[in-house]
Amino acid sequence: MGAPSTVWDTAKMALMLPLLPVQASLGNTGLLPTPPMGFNNWARFQCDLNESLFTETAQSMLSRGLRDAGYNRLNLDDCWMHHDRAADGSLQWNTTKFPQGIPWLASYATKYGFHLGIYEDAGNQTCGGFPGSYGYERLDVETFASWGIDYIKVDGCNVWAEDDRSLRDEYRARYGKWNEVLSELPRPLIFSESAPAYFADNASDWAAVMDWVPRNGELARHSTDVLVYVGEGSAWDSIMNNYDYNTLLVRYQRPGYFNDPDFLIPDHPGLTQTEKESHFRLWASFSAPLIISACIPDLSDEDIAYLSNEALIAVDQDPLAQQAALVSRDGTFDVLSRSLANGDRLLTVLNRGPVAASTTIPLERLGLSQVGCEYLARDLITGEDVTLQNAIEIRLDSHATSVHRFELPEGCSVVTPTGMVFHTPSGLCLTASGTTVAFEPCGGSDSQIWNVLTETSGKLTISALSDKSLCLCAHESRVLLAGCRSVGTNWEHSITGHLRNTDGGCLTKVSGKVTIGDCVVDNAAQILGLPSGVHLTDGLTG
């Protein structure tokens, strides 16, 4: 997949199946306040996992500085178990692959400063054909806890609807059961959900599933697997596919819950060095999980160096956990920004084009619009500093990514959430033209970049950079631009993706037109992406 406009078939986007209102309810924030970092075998080794792989990986991560850089998790994926359960119904590890056992491996991991995670499936079989946990959730959770496991990835293969439920309601019931049994443990396990990935080809179903996964766990894999080491196709396209999906989910992420665009694959033979480093920089900008799936002992020193970049890891692990959001997209450059816990502002720029190119980014597009301010911008790759007042010049090779951290001086610390307002299923940008608005292909102009101000009442006013004196306004069934104190210019942005006018009704895409319609939770025509840092309501009842 390229841009998000190709994520879903337009016929599927028309589905408008109502759900009960969704409340934003996250897991235990203290359980996973920042995204996990570590190793998983799947993308590199798939079912070729064993005890030696994990002990040798642990020792290599120690000796090469990765554990001390923060990569402290060792996660087993599929195929670790025996094909049959024990007589009492409990899972058994494959004794050929793990002769000393999973409890021994968990103890080994702890001895060297790591945590051990494990894999199961919500169906009756795993994706690899091993015993699934359906009907055994409580027993399996208790087993894992007794082994010393503190992290579980639950996949979604081999799930079929039962009891007249729809398939997506079946997934909700299955993963809800996992949440129930995990919550009853004296020491909860980190819960990684895979449910959204099984609905990624349908905008309405995917949005409906994404609305409940943050209730259950600490992270969720939302799209297809990143290309495995022996897979066919383009590894870069696979990364861009998951990157694009991740840009649609900014509103869900916060401390305690993280969007998971899948593994880092730094030794994939289909990637250039530039692409590998871009992959890491983008995931760090997202505050995404940094789980390496590679042969760690064979990684080059160059790979270890970029994976250990302290400044970028600090961004990934920033306690605000805000995800970088799209500021602009013009067919060559994706520009993203976010805030950090100390008030700094992050700028990430990706060159998606086939050749080296340059761009100039006004600081106003980062939400930095105070007159007379100078900002210190640090390049987080080179460590070089530059003082800027109005704009920054960026030149990047094809598929390269730059990351700058802006320090906001005293008196210049005001940040206005600024960026694209876009229809997530189609990828089309809300575009201002005089006093009218429409959804059009994104081109990166000021007419497609919006300031989102939060009033003291908590309501939002939204104006394009092309004319900040005019704000988005609902007038009867129409949406237009009017003076920012006009009736109809106050909005609420919901965790479900809706932009609801306080006079009633939600902003709705009808072809390229922008209208006001009745709010329906999983109406794909009403699901929008806004900049990071925008005030959110809990749901359509908020």
C-alpha positions as CSV (number, residue, x, y, z in Angstrom):
1,M,0.0,0.0,0.0
2,G,1.1,3.5,-0.7
3,A,-0.9,6.4,0.7
4,P,-3.9,5.8,3.0
5,S,-6.2,6.4,0.1
6,T,-5.6,2.9,-1.1
7,V,-6.2,1.2,2.3
8,W,-9.9,0.5,1.8
9,D,-12.2,-0.2,-1.1
10,T,-14.7,2.7,-1.4
11,A,-17.6,0.3,-1.5
12,K,-16.7,-1.0,1.9
13,M,-16.4,2.5,3.3
14,A,-20.1,3.0,2.8
15,L,-21.0,0.6,5.6
16,M,-22.7,2.4,8.5
17,L,-23.5,-0.2,11.2
18,P,-24.4,1.5,14.5
19,L,-22.7,0.4,17.7
20,L,-23.2,1.4,21.3
21,P,-21.3,4.6,22.2
22,V,-17.7,3.9,23.0
23,Q,-16.0,5.3,26.1
24,A,-12.2,5.8,26.1
25,S,-11.0,3.5,28.8
26,L,-7.4,2.5,28.9
27,G,-5.6,-0.3,30.7
28,N,-3.4,0.1,33.7
29,T,-1.2,3.1,32.8
30,G,1.4,2.0,35.3
31,L,1.7,-1.5,33.7
32,L,3.2,-0.1,30.5
33,P,3.7,3.7,30.8
34,T,6.1,3.8,27.8
35,P,6.2,1.5,24.7
36,P,8.0,-1.9,25.0
37,M,11.4,-2.5,23.6
38,G,13.1,-5.8,22.9
39,F,13.3,-8.8,20.6
40,N,10.8,-11.2,19.0
41,N,11.7,-14.1,16.7
42,W,8.9,-14.1,14.2
43,A,9.8,-11.8,11.3
44,R,13.3,-13.1,11.2
45,F,13.1,-16.8,12.2
46,Q,9.3,-17.6,12.2
47,C,9.0,-21.1,13.6
48,D,12.7,-21.7,13.8
49,L,12.9,-20.7,17.5
50,N,14.6,-22.6,20.3
51,E,16.2,-22.1,23.7
52,S,19.7,-21.4,22.2
53,L,18.3,-18.6,19.9
54,F,17.0,-16.8,23.0
55,T,20.0,-17.3,25.2
56,E,22.4,-16.3,22.5
57,T,20.2,-13.3,21.6
58,A,20.2,-12.2,25.2
59,Q,24.0,-12.4,25.5
60,S,24.4,-10.5,22.2
61,M,22.0,-7.8,23.3
62,L,24.0,-7.5,26.6
63,S,27.4,-7.4,25.0
64,R,26.4,-5.0,22.2
65,G,24.7,-2.5,24.5
66,L,21.1,-3.1,23.4
67,R,19.7,-4.1,26.8
68,D,21.3,-1.1,28.4
69,A,19.8,1.1,25.6
70,G,16.3,-0.1,26.7
71,Y,15.7,-3.3,24.7
72,N,14.9,-5.5,27.8
73,R,12.2,-7.8,26.5
74,L,12.6,-11.3,24.9
75,N,9.3,-12.4,23.3
76,L,8.6,-15.8,22.0
77,D,6.2,-15.9,19.1
78,D,4.3,-18.9,17.5
79,C,5.5,-22.5,17.4
80,W,7.1,-22.6,20.9
81,M,4.6,-25.2,22.2
82,H,3.8,-28.9,21.9
83,H,1.0,-29.9,19.5
84,D,-1.0,-31.4,22.3
85,R,-2.1,-30.1,25.7
86,A,-1.3,-32.1,28.8
87,A,-3.8,-34.4,30.5
88,D,-5.0,-31.6,32.7
89,G,-5.5,-29.3,29.7
90,S,-2.5,-27.1,30.3
91,L,-0.1,-26.1,27.6
92,Q,3.2,-27.8,27.2
93,W,6.4,-26.4,25.7
94,N,8.2,-28.2,22.9
95,T,10.9,-30.1,24.9
96,T,13.1,-30.5,21.8
97,K,13.2,-26.8,21.2
98,F,13.2,-25.8,24.9
99,P,14.9,-28.7,26.8
100,Q,15.2,-26.8,30.1
101,G,11.7,-25.4,29.8
102,I,10.0,-22.1,29.6
103,P,10.2,-21.4,33.4
104,W,13.9,-21.9,33.2
105,L,14.1,-19.5,30.2
106,A,12.1,-16.9,32.1
107,S,14.5,-17.2,35.1
108,Y,17.5,-16.9,32.7
109,A,16.0,-13.8,31.2
110,T,15.4,-12.2,34.6
111,K,19.0,-13.1,35.7
112,Y,20.4,-11.0,32.9
113,G,17.9,-8.1,33.2
114,F,15.3,-9.1,30.7
115,H,11.6,-9.9,30.8
116,L,10.2,-12.9,29.0
117,G,7.0,-12.7,26.9
118,I,5.0,-15.4,25.1
119,Y,2.5,-15.9,22.3
120,E,-1.0,-17.5,22.1
121,D,-4.1,-17.1,20.0
122,A,-7.7,-16.3,20.7
123,G,-8.9,-19.1,18.3
124,N,-8.9,-22.8,18.8
125,Q,-5.5,-23.0,17.0
126,T,-2.6,-20.6,16.6
127,C,-1.7,-19.4,13.1
128,G,1.0,-22.1,13.0
129,G,-1.5,-24.9,13.9
130,F,-0.7,-25.3,17.6
131,P,-3.3,-25.3,20.4
132,G,-5.1,-22.0,20.7
133,S,-6.5,-20.7,24.0
134,Y,-10.2,-20.6,23.2
135,G,-12.0,-22.1,26.2
136,Y,-8.7,-22.3,28.1
137,E,-8.0,-18.6,28.7
138,R,-8.0,-18.8,32.4
139,L,-5.9,-21.9,32.6
140,D,-3.4,-20.6,30.1
141,V,-3.0,-17.2,31.8
142,E,-2.4,-18.9,35.2
143,T,0.1,-21.2,33.5
144,F,2.0,-18.3,32.0
145,A,2.1,-16.4,35.2
146,S,3.4,-19.5,37.1
147,W,6.2,-19.8,34.5
148,G,7.4,-16.2,35.1
149,I,5.9,-14.6,32.0
150,D,4.9,-11.0,32.2
151,Y,3.9,-10.2,28.6
152,I,1.5,-12.0,26.2
153,K,0.8,-11.4,22.6
154,V,-2.6,-12.9,21.6
155,D,-3.1,-13.4,17.9
156,G,-6.4,-13.8,16.1
157,C,-6.2,-16.7,13.7
158,N,-8.9,-19.4,13.6
159,V,-11.7,-17.3,15.2
160,W,-15.2,-17.9,13.9
161,A,-18.4,-16.3,15.0
162,E,-20.6,-18.2,17.4
163,D,-24.0,-17.7,19.1
164,D,-25.3,-15.6,16.2
165,R,-22.6,-12.9,16.8
166,S,-21.0,-11.0,14.0
167,L,-17.3,-11.8,13.5
168,R,-16.2,-8.5,14.9
169,D,-18.4,-9.0,18.0
170,E,-16.9,-12.5,18.4
171,Y,-13.4,-10.9,18.5
172,R,-14.6,-8.4,21.0
173,A,-16.0,-11.2,23.2
174,R,-12.8,-13.3,22.9
175,Y,-10.4,-10.5,23.7
176,G,-12.7,-9.2,26.4
177,K,-12.4,-12.6,28.0
178,W,-8.6,-12.3,28.0
179,N,-8.9,-8.9,29.6
180,E,-11.2,-10.4,32.3
181,V,-8.8,-13.2,33.3
182,L,-5.7,-11.1,33.0
183,S,-7.3,-8.4,35.3
184,E,-7.8,-11.0,38.0
185,L,-4.2,-12.0,38.3
186,P,-2.4,-10.7,41.4
187,R,0.3,-9.4,39.1
188,P,-1.2,-8.5,35.7
189,L,0.5,-9.4,32.4
190,I,1.1,-6.9,29.6
191,F,-1.5,-7.7,27.0
192,S,-0.7,-7.2,23.3
193,E,-3.8,-7.6,21.1
194,S,-3.9,-8.5,17.4
195,A,-7.6,-8.2,16.8
196,P,-7.5,-5.0,14.6
197,A,-5.2,-6.6,12.1
198,Y,-7.9,-9.0,11.2
199,F,-10.2,-6.2,10.1
200,A,-7.8,-3.9,8.4
201,D,-9.4,-4.3,5.0
202,N,-12.7,-2.7,6.0
203,A,-12.8,0.9,7.3
204,S,-16.0,0.5,9.4
205,D,-15.2,-2.8,11.1
206,W,-11.5,-1.7,11.7
207,A,-12.7,1.5,13.4
208,A,-15.2,-0.3,15.5
209,V,-12.6,-2.8,16.7
210,M,-10.0,-0.1,17.3
211,D,-12.5,1.7,19.5
212,W,-12.6,-1.2,22.1
213,V,-9.0,-2.6,22.0
214,P,-7.6,0.2,24.3
215,R,-10.0,-1.0,27.0
216,N,-8.5,-4.4,27.1
217,G,-4.8,-4.2,26.8
218,E,-1.6,-2.1,26.6
219,L,-0.9,-2.3,22.9
220,A,-2.5,-3.6,19.7
221,R,-1.1,-4.7,16.3
222,H,-3.4,-2.9,13.9
223,S,-2.4,-4.0,10.4
224,T,-0.7,-6.7,8.4
225,D,2.6,-8.4,9.5
226,V,5.7,-6.7,8.4
227,L,7.4,-8.7,5.6
228,V,9.2,-11.6,7.0
229,Y,12.9,-12.4,6.2
230,V,12.0,-15.0,3.5
231,G,8.8,-13.3,2.3
232,E,8.1,-12.2,-1.2
233,G,7.5,-8.6,-2.1
234,S,9.0,-5.2,-1.1
235,A,10.1,-4.9,2.5
236,W,9.9,-1.1,2.2
237,D,6.4,-1.2,0.9
238,S,5.5,-3.4,3.8
239,I,6.9,-0.9,6.3
240,M,5.1,2.0,4.5
241,N,1.8,0.0,4.7
242,N,2.0,-0.3,8.4
243,Y,3.3,3.3,8.7
244,D,0.3,4.6,6.9
245,Y,-2.1,2.6,9.1
246,N,-0.4,4.0,12.1
247,T,-0.9,7.6,11.0
248,L,-4.7,7.0,11.2
249,L,-4.7,6.1,14.9
250,V,-3.1,9.2,16.6
251,R,-6.1,9.7,18.8
252,Y,-5.9,6.4,20.6
253,Q,-2.4,6.5,21.9
254,R,-1.4,7.8,25.4
255,P,0.5,6.5,28.4
256,G,-0.6,2.9,29.0
257,Y,-1.8,2.2,25.5
258,F,0.3,2.1,22.3
259,N,-0.5,1.6,18.6
260,D,1.8,-1.2,17.3
261,P,2.9,-1.1,13.6
262,D,4.9,-4.3,14.1
263,F,8.5,-5.3,14.3
264,L,11.8,-3.5,13.3
265,I,13.6,-5.6,10.7
266,P,17.1,-4.3,10.6
267,D,18.7,-7.2,8.8
268,H,16.1,-7.7,6.1
269,P,17.9,-8.2,2.8
270,G,15.4,-6.2,0.9
271,L,16.1,-2.9,2.7
272,T,18.8,-0.3,2.1
273,Q,20.6,1.2,5.0
274,T,18.7,4.4,4.5
275,E,15.4,2.5,4.7
276,K,16.4,0.6,7.8
277,E,17.3,3.8,9.6
278,S,14.1,5.5,8.4
279,H,12.1,2.6,9.8
280,F,13.6,3.1,13.2
281,R,13.3,6.9,13.1
282,L,9.6,6.8,12.2
283,W,8.7,4.2,14.8
284,A,10.5,6.3,17.5
285,S,8.7,9.4,16.4
286,F,5.4,7.5,16.8
287,S,6.4,6.3,20.3
288,A,5.7,2.9,18.9
289,P,7.0,-0.4,20.4
290,L,10.6,-1.0,19.3
291,I,10.7,-4.8,19.0
292,I,13.6,-6.0,16.9
293,S,13.1,-9.2,14.8
294,A,16.6,-9.9,13.5
295,C,19.7,-12.0,14.1
296,I,21.1,-9.8,16.7
297,P,24.7,-11.3,16.8
298,D,25.0,-10.7,13.0
299,L,23.8,-7.1,12.9
300,S,26.4,-4.6,11.7
301,D,28.0,-2.1,14.1
302,E,26.2,0.5,11.9
303,D,22.9,-1.1,12.7
304,I,23.6,-1.3,16.4
305,A,24.6,2.4,16.4
306,Y,21.3,3.7,15.0
307,L,19.2,1.3,17.0
308,S,20.9,2.6,20.1
309,N,20.5,6.3,19.3
310,E,19.9,7.8,22.8
311,A,18.1,10.9,21.6
312,L,15.6,8.9,19.4
313,I,15.0,6.3,22.1
314,A,14.3,9.2,24.5
315,V,11.7,10.4,22.0
316,D,10.2,6.9,21.8
317,Q,10.1,6.5,25.6
318,D,8.9,10.1,26.3
319,P,6.4,9.9,29.1
320,L,3.8,12.0,27.3
321,A,3.6,9.1,24.8
322,Q,2.1,11.4,22.2
323,Q,2.2,10.0,18.6
324,A,3.6,12.1,15.8
325,A,0.8,13.1,13.5
326,L,0.7,14.3,9.9
327,V,1.2,18.0,9.4
328,S,1.2,17.8,5.6
329,R,1.6,15.3,2.8
330,D,2.4,16.4,-0.8
331,G,3.3,13.2,-2.7
332,T,7.0,13.5,-1.9
333,F,7.3,14.6,1.7
334,D,5.3,13.5,4.8
335,V,5.8,16.0,7.6
336,L,4.8,15.0,11.1
337,S,5.0,16.6,14.5
338,R,4.2,16.1,18.2
339,S,4.9,17.5,21.6
340,L,7.2,16.0,24.2
341,A,6.7,15.9,28.0
342,N,9.1,18.8,28.7
343,G,7.3,21.1,26.2
344,D,9.7,20.5,23.3
345,R,8.3,20.1,19.8
346,L,9.3,17.2,17.4
347,L,9.5,17.5,13.6
348,T,9.9,14.3,11.6
349,V,10.2,14.5,7.8
350,L,10.0,11.5,5.4
351,N,11.0,11.6,1.7
352,R,8.7,9.0,0.1
353,G,9.8,10.0,-3.4
354,P,12.2,8.1,-5.7
355,V,15.0,10.8,-5.7
356,A,16.7,13.2,-3.3
357,A,14.6,16.3,-2.7
358,S,14.4,19.5,-0.6
359,T,11.6,21.2,1.3
360,T,11.1,24.3,3.4
361,I,8.8,23.9,6.4
362,P,7.5,27.1,8.1
363,L,7.6,26.8,11.9
364,E,4.0,27.9,11.9
365,R,3.1,24.5,10.6
366,L,4.5,23.0,13.8
367,G,2.2,25.1,15.9
368,L,5.0,27.6,16.7
369,S,3.5,31.0,15.6
370,Q,4.5,33.5,18.3
371,V,6.1,36.6,16.8
372,G,9.8,37.3,17.5
373,C,10.7,33.9,18.9
374,E,13.8,32.0,18.2
375,Y,14.0,28.2,18.6
376,L,16.9,25.9,19.0
377,A,16.4,22.9,16.8
378,R,18.6,19.8,17.3
379,D,19.1,17.2,14.6
380,L,18.6,14.0,16.5
381,I,20.7,12.0,14.0
382,T,23.8,14.2,13.8
383,G,23.5,16.1,17.1
384,E,23.9,19.4,15.3
385,D,22.0,22.5,16.6
386,V,20.6,25.4,14.6
387,T,18.7,28.5,15.7
388,L,15.6,29.2,13.7
389,Q,12.9,31.8,13.7
390,N,10.6,31.3,10.7
391,A,11.3,28.1,8.8
392,I,13.6,25.0,8.5
393,E,15.2,23.7,5.3
394,I,15.3,20.0,4.9
395,R,17.1,17.9,2.2
396,L,16.7,14.2,2.2
397,D,17.7,11.2,0.0
398,S,15.0,9.0,-1.3
399,H,13.3,7.1,1.6
400,A,15.3,9.0,4.2
401,T,13.9,10.5,7.4
402,S,15.1,13.4,9.4
403,V,14.1,14.1,13.1
404,H,14.6,17.5,14.8
405,R,13.7,18.4,18.4
406,F,12.8,22.0,19.0
407,E,13.5,23.6,22.3
408,L,10.9,26.3,23.2
409,P,12.4,29.2,25.1
410,E,10.6,30.9,28.0
411,G,8.0,33.2,26.6
412,C,7.7,31.2,23.4
413,S,6.3,28.0,24.8
414,V,2.8,28.3,23.3
415,V,2.0,25.4,20.9
416,T,-1.2,25.2,18.9
417,P,-2.0,21.7,17.6
418,T,-1.5,22.1,13.8
419,G,-1.7,19.8,10.9
420,M,-4.0,17.9,8.5
421,V,-7.6,17.3,9.1
422,F,-8.3,14.3,6.9
423,H,-10.8,11.6,6.2
424,T,-8.9,8.5,7.4
425,P,-10.5,5.8,5.1
426,S,-9.8,7.8,1.9
427,G,-6.8,9.8,2.9
428,L,-8.4,13.0,1.5
429,C,-7.6,16.3,3.1
430,L,-10.1,18.9,4.4
431,T,-9.3,21.9,2.1
432,A,-10.3,25.5,2.5
433,S,-11.2,27.7,-0.4
434,G,-12.6,31.1,0.4
435,T,-15.6,30.3,2.6
436,T,-16.1,26.8,1.4
437,V,-14.5,23.5,2.3
438,A,-14.1,20.2,0.5
439,F,-12.2,16.9,0.8
440,E,-9.5,16.9,-1.9
441,P,-6.2,15.0,-2.5
442,C,-3.5,16.2,-0.1
443,G,-1.0,18.6,-1.6
444,G,0.6,20.2,1.4
445,S,-0.7,23.7,1.0
446,D,-1.7,26.1,3.8
447,S,-5.3,25.6,2.8
448,Q,-5.0,21.9,4.0
449,I,-3.2,22.7,7.3
450,W,-5.4,23.5,10.3
451,N,-4.9,25.2,13.7
452,V,-7.0,23.5,16.3
453,L,-7.5,25.7,19.3
454,T,-9.1,24.5,22.6
455,E,-11.3,27.1,24.1
456,T,-11.7,27.5,27.9
457,S,-14.9,25.6,27.6
458,G,-13.0,22.6,26.2
459,K,-14.6,23.1,22.7
460,L,-12.5,23.3,19.6
461,T,-12.3,26.1,16.9
462,I,-10.6,25.1,13.7
463,S,-9.0,27.4,11.1
464,A,-6.8,26.9,8.1
465,L,-3.4,28.5,7.9
466,S,-4.4,30.1,4.7
467,D,-6.8,32.4,6.6
468,K,-6.9,32.0,10.3
469,S,-9.7,34.6,10.7
470,L,-12.2,32.1,9.3
471,C,-13.2,29.0,11.3
472,L,-14.9,25.7,10.4
473,C,-18.6,26.3,10.9
474,A,-21.7,24.0,10.8
475,H,-24.7,25.8,9.2
476,E,-27.8,23.5,9.0
477,S,-26.6,20.6,6.9
478,R,-23.6,22.4,5.4
479,V,-20.1,23.0,6.6
480,L,-18.4,26.2,5.6
481,L,-15.9,28.8,6.9
482,A,-17.1,31.8,8.9
483,G,-15.9,34.3,11.5
484,C,-14.4,32.4,14.4
485,R,-17.0,33.7,16.9
486,S,-20.0,32.8,14.7
487,V,-22.6,30.4,15.8
488,G,-21.7,26.8,14.8
489,T,-17.9,27.2,15.1
490,N,-17.5,25.1,18.2
491,W,-16.6,21.4,17.8
492,E,-15.7,18.3,19.8
493,H,-13.3,15.6,18.6
494,S,-14.2,12.1,19.9
495,I,-11.9,9.1,20.5
496,T,-14.1,7.4,17.9
497,G,-12.7,9.8,15.2
498,H,-15.9,12.0,14.9
499,L,-15.9,15.7,14.7
500,R,-19.1,16.8,16.3
501,N,-20.5,20.3,16.2
502,T,-21.8,21.4,19.5
503,D,-25.1,22.5,17.8
504,G,-25.6,18.8,16.8
505,G,-24.4,16.5,14.0
506,C,-21.1,15.2,12.8
507,L,-18.9,16.4,10.0
508,T,-19.5,13.9,7.2
509,K,-17.8,13.2,3.9
510,V,-20.2,12.6,1.0
511,S,-18.1,12.1,-2.1
512,G,-15.8,15.2,-2.0
513,K,-18.4,17.3,-0.2
514,V,-18.4,18.2,3.5
515,T,-21.8,18.0,5.2
516,I,-23.3,17.6,8.6
517,G,-25.1,14.3,9.4
518,D,-26.4,12.3,12.3
519,C,-23.5,10.9,14.3
520,V,-23.1,7.1,13.9
521,V,-20.2,5.5,15.8
522,D,-18.7,3.4,13.0
523,N,-19.9,5.4,10.0
524,A,-16.7,5.4,7.9
525,A,-17.7,8.7,6.3
526,Q,-17.3,10.4,9.7
527,I,-13.9,9.1,10.8
528,L,-11.3,11.8,10.8
529,G,-7.7,12.3,11.7
530,L,-6.6,15.5,13.5
531,P,-3.3,16.8,14.8
532,S,-1.6,15.4,17.9
533,G,-2.5,17.1,21.1
534,V,-6.1,17.9,20.2
535,H,-8.5,17.8,23.2
536,L,-10.6,14.6,22.9
537,T,-14.0,13.6,24.3
538,D,-14.6,10.1,25.5
539,G,-17.1,9.2,22.8
540,L,-20.3,10.3,21.1
541,T,-21.9,10.6,24.6
542,G,-19.0,12.8,25.8
